């Protein structure tokens, strides 16, 4: 495992700290959530990185406003059309 040192303004630290008493854990969580939001890691890999189960990760992501599905309007319409054909 790699370790990275990041400098943060005190104001930002005060915003992040309530998320998790451990600032490093809060930072890890935020980074993993952002990587998942960008589709850079799967939900399973994100959960593994945070040492939680996949359902726990998906619940965390939902609480943080990170959607499980990331579809364009066109993709959503195509899915809706396919489901109506069933």
C-alpha positions in Angstrom: 0.0 0.0 0.0 1.3 3.5 -0.9 1.2 6.5 1.4 0.6 10.0 0.1 0.9 13.2 2.0 -1.5 16.0 1.1 -1.6 19.5 2.4 -5.0 20.9 3.2 -6.2 24.3 4.4 -7.5 24.3 7.9 -10.9 25.3 6.6 -11.1 22.3 4.4 -10.0 20.0 7.2 -12.9 21.4 9.4 -15.3 20.5 6.6 -13.9 17.0 6.1 -13.4 16.1 9.8 -17.1 15.5 10.6 -17.3 12.9 7.9 -15.0 10.7 9.8 -12.9 11.2 13.0 -9.9 9.9 11.1 -9.0 12.5 8.5 -7.0 10.0 6.5 -10.0 7.6 6.4 -12.3 10.5 5.4 -9.9 11.4 2.6 -9.7 7.8 1.4 -13.5 7.5 1.4 -13.9 10.7 -0.6 -11.2 9.6 -3.2 -12.8 6.2 -3.6 -16.3 7.7 -4.0 -15.0 10.0 -6.7 -13.2 7.3 -8.5 -16.4 5.2 -8.5 -18.4 8.2 -9.7 -16.0 8.6 -12.6 -16.4 4.9 -13.4 -12.6 4.4 -12.7 -13.3 1.6 -10.2 -16.1 -0.8 -9.8 -18.4 -0.9 -6.8 -16.8 -4.1 -5.7 -13.3 -2.7 -6.0 -14.4 0.5 -4.2 -15.9 -1.6 -1.3 -12.7 -3.6 -1.1 -10.6 -0.5 -0.9 -12.7 0.8 2.0 -12.8 -2.6 3.7 -16.6 -2.8 3.6 -19.1 -5.0 1.7 -20.4 -4.0 -1.7 -24.0 -3.4 -0.3 -22.5 -1.1 2.4 -20.5 0.8 -0.3 -23.6 1.2 -2.5 -25.5 2.6 0.5 -22.6 5.0 1.3 -22.5 6.1 -2.3 -26.3 6.7 -2.3 -26.0 8.7 0.9 -23.3 10.8 -0.7 -25.4 11.4 -3.9 -23.3 9.1 -6.1 -25.7 7.2 -8.4 -25.5 3.5 -8.9 -26.6 3.9 -12.5 -24.9 6.4 -14.8 -27.0 6.5 -18.0 -27.3 9.3 -20.6 -30.8 10.4 -21.5 -30.5 8.3 -24.7 -29.4 5.2 -22.8 -32.2 5.6 -20.3 -34.8 6.0 -23.1 -33.4 2.9 -24.9 -33.7 0.9 -21.6 -37.2 2.1 -21.0 -38.2 1.2 -24.6 -36.7 -2.3 -24.2 -38.5 -2.9 -20.9 -41.8 -1.8 -22.5 -41.3 -4.5 -25.2 -41.2 -7.3 -22.6 
